[in-house]
């Protein structure tokens, strides 16, 4: 469940901060005078990466920066605008390397999926941000541009292009959440997945009825032995992405 919302602050203030001019680079050898918005956002992302976004507050961030809370408000009006800035900031990490020249649409779309997967692995807190009202900043726009280009030229309508991009992003977010949830559960409990299953297995054996659940009895042990887990997010991602791209291929072929 999401713990934060984008678009929860003042839209005018958020947009002004998202599209603020780049701060000039200070010249000379002396220290920079004070903070700027970029410093505040960088510190907020660092805190969210290490402690989770649910623990992030303006007071906690001010303490990390060594300033008073009221000073922090002179840079960012509130947490709503700050979350917008944080989310757009991490999106700027996407697609820094150019796609190989002449790459086909399938390679391009797979690259989109893997880039987004790796982004959420680096910044798991971003999975806990609901983006129904997206922060329409420069990095989000650049992300959308690159992803639309991945399916441009397939003969899809503009709406279909948007829907395919949305489908890929939704698939990535759904599968990578399994990996993040596993890590968060281990961190919260101090118990690994393997330890949890080993502790639970004897009780399952006592209550499980193979005649009542014959398909589970047949498939479960084989899958568990193969995956060495009840669920392997990385393998589900690879398998599911291939099937998703197969479906896009069918759609594109139909348009031709």
C-alpha positions in Angstrom: 0.0 0.0 0.0 1.3 3.4 -0.9 2.4 5.6 2.1 2.7 8.9 0.1 1.0 10.6 -2.8 2.4 12.7 -5.5 0.3 15.7 -6.3 -0.6 16.2 -2.6 1.0 19.6 -2.4 0.2 22.9 -4.0 0.3 22.3 -7.8 1.6 25.7 -8.6 4.4 25.5 -6.0 5.3 22.0 -7.1 5.5 22.9 -10.8 7.6 26.0 -10.1 10.1 23.8 -8.1 10.1 21.0 -10.6 10.8 23.3 -13.5 13.1 25.7 -11.6 16.2 26.9 -13.5 19.4 25.1 -12.9 21.4 26.7 -10.1 24.6 28.4 -11.3 27.8 26.6 -10.5 29.7 28.4 -7.8 33.2 29.6 -8.8 36.2 29.8 -6.7 37.6 27.6 -3.9 35.5 28.8 -1.0 32.5 26.8 0.4 29.1 27.3 -1.0 26.9 29.7 0.9 23.9 27.8 2.4 21.7 25.2 0.8 19.6 25.0 -2.3 16.6 23.0 -3.3 18.7 20.4 -5.0 20.6 19.8 -1.7 17.3 19.3 0.1 16.0 16.8 -2.4 19.2 14.9 -2.5 19.2 14.5 1.3 15.5 13.5 1.3 16.2 10.8 -1.3 19.2 9.5 0.7 17.0 9.3 3.8 14.2 7.5 2.0 16.7 5.0 0.5 18.1 4.2 3.9 15.1 4.4 6.2 12.0 4.3 4.0 9.7 7.1 3.0 7.2 6.5 5.8 9.8 7.7 8.3 10.6 10.8 6.3 9.4 14.1 7.8 10.4 17.7 7.4 11.7 17.7 11.0 13.8 14.5 10.3 15.1 16.0 7.1 16.0 19.3 8.7 18.0 17.5 11.4 19.9 15.5 8.7 20.8 18.8 7.0 21.7 20.5 10.2 19.2 23.3 9.8 16.0 24.3 11.6 12.6 23.2 10.3 11.6 26.7 9.5 14.7 27.2 7.4 13.8 24.0 5.5 10.4 25.5 4.6 12.1 28.4 2.8 13.3 25.9 0.2 10.3 23.5 0.0 6.8 24.5 1.2 5.9 21.0 2.6 6.2 17.3 2.3 3.7 17.1 -0.5 5.9 19.2 -2.8 9.0 17.4 -1.5 7.7 14.0 -2.6 7.0 15.3 -6.1 10.6 16.6 -6.3 12.0 13.3 -4.9 10.1 11.2 -7.4 11.0 13.3 -10.4 14.7 13.4 -9.2 15.1 9.6 -9.2 13.4 9.3 -12.6 16.3 11.3 -13.9 18.5 8.2 -13.4 16.7 6.4 -16.3 18.0 6.0 -19.8 21.3 7.6 -19.4 22.9 5.2 -21.9 21.7 5.4 -25.4 20.0 2.4 -27.0 22.1 0.5 -29.5 21.8 2.0 -32.9 19.2 0.1 -35.0 17.8 -1.8 -32.0 14.4 -3.3 -32.8 11.2 -2.4 -30.8 11.4 -5.5 -28.7 15.0 -4.7 -27.6 13.9 -1.1 -26.9 10.9 -2.1 -24.8 12.9 -4.7 -22.9 15.4 -2.0 -22.1 12.6 0.2 -20.8 11.4 -2.6 -18.5 14.8 -3.4 -17.1 15.7 0.2 -16.5 12.5 0.7 -14.5 13.1 -2.6 -12.6 16.6 -1.5 -11.6 15.3 2.0 -10.6 12.9 0.5 -8.1 15.5 -1.9 -6.7 17.8 1.1 -6.0 14.9 3.2 -4.6 12.4 0.8 -3.1 10.5 3.7 -1.4 9.3 4.8 -4.8 7.0 1.7 -4.9 5.2 3.2 -1.9 4.4 6.4 -3.7 1.0 6.6 -5.4 1.4 8.5 -8.7 -2.2 8.9 -9.8 -1.5 12.6 -10.0 2.0 12.4 -11.5 4.6 15.0 -10.8 4.9 16.5 -14.2 8.5 17.5 -14.0 11.3 17.4 -16.6 12.5 13.9 -15.7 9.0 12.3 -15.9 8.5 14.0 -19.3 11.8 12.7 -20.5 10.9 9.2 -19.3 7.6 9.2 -21.1 9.3 10.5 -24.2 11.8 7.7 -24.3 9.2 5.0 -23.6 6.9 6.2 -26.3 9.8 6.2 -28.7 10.4 2.5 -27.9 7.0 1.6 -29.5 7.0 4.3 -32.2 6.8 3.0 -35.7 4.9 -0.2 -34.9 1.8 1.0 -36.6 0.0 1.5 -33.2 -2.4 4.3 -32.6 -1.3 7.0 -30.2 -3.7 5.6 -27.6 -2.3 2.1 -28.1 1.3 3.5 -27.7 0.3 5.0 -24.4 -1.4 1.9 -23.3 1.5 -0.4 -24.1 3.9 1.9 -22.1 1.5 1.9 -19.2 1.2 -1.9 -19.4 5.0 -2.4 -19.3 5.4 0.0 -16.4 2.6 -1.6 -14.4 4.0 -5.0 -15.0 7.5 -3.9 -13.8 6.1 -2.3 -10.7 4.0 -5.4 -9.8 6.8 -7.8 -10.2 9.6 -5.8 -8.5 7.3 -5.2 -5.5 7.7 -8.9 -4.7 11.5 -8.5 -4.4 11.2 -5.3 -2.3 8.6 -6.9 0.0 10.8 -9.9 0.6 13.7 -7.6 1.6 11.5 -5.4 3.8 10.1 -8.5 5.6 13.5 -9.8 6.3 14.7 -6.4 7.5 11.6 -6.0 9.8 11.6 -9.5 11.3 15.3 -10.5 11.2 14.2 -13.8 9.6 15.2 -14.8 6.1 12.6 -16.3 3.7 14.4 -19.7 4.0 14.2 -19.6 7.8 10.5 -18.7 7.7 9.7 -21.6 5.4 11.7 -24.0 7.4 9.8 -23.0 10.5 6.4 -23.1 8.8 6.8 -26.3 6.8 6.2 -28.8 9.6 2.8 -27.1 10.4 1.8 -27.1 6.7 2.5 -30.8 6.5 0.1 -31.4 9.4 -2.8 -29.6 7.8 -2.3 -30.0 4.1 -4.7 -32.4 2.4 -3.4 -33.5 -1.1 -6.8 -35.0 -2.0 -8.5 -31.6 -1.4 -5.8 -29.7 -3.2 -4.5 -32.2 -5.8 -3.1 -29.6 -8.3 -1.3 -27.8 -5.5 0.2 -31.1 -4.4 1.4 -31.8 -7.9 2.7 -28.3 -8.9 3.8 -26.8 -5.6 6.7 -29.2 -4.8 8.1 -29.1 -8.3 8.0 -25.3 -8.5 9.4 -24.9 -5.0 12.3 -27.2 -5.8 13.0 -25.4 -9.1 12.8 -21.9 -7.7 14.0 -22.7 -4.2 11.2 -20.4 -2.9 7.5 -19.9 -3.1 8.0 -17.0 -5.4 11.0 -15.8 -7.4 10.4 -12.2 -8.4 13.4 -12.0 -10.8 12.4 -15.1 -12.6 8.7 -14.0 -12.8 9.9 -10.7 -14.3 12.0 -12.4 -17.0 9.2 -14.9 -17.9 6.4 -12.4 -17.7 8.2 -9.8 -19.7 8.8 -12.2 -22.6 5.1 -13.1 -22.6 4.1 -9.5 -22.5 6.4 -8.7 -25.4 4.9 -11.6 -27.3 1.5 -10.0 -26.8 2.7 -6.7 -28.1 4.1 -8.5 -31.2 0.7 -9.9 -31.9 -0.9 -6.5 -31.6 1.6 -4.9 -33.8 1.3 -7.6 -36.4 -2.4 -7.2 -36.5 -2.0 -3.5 -37.2 0.2 -4.3 -40.2 
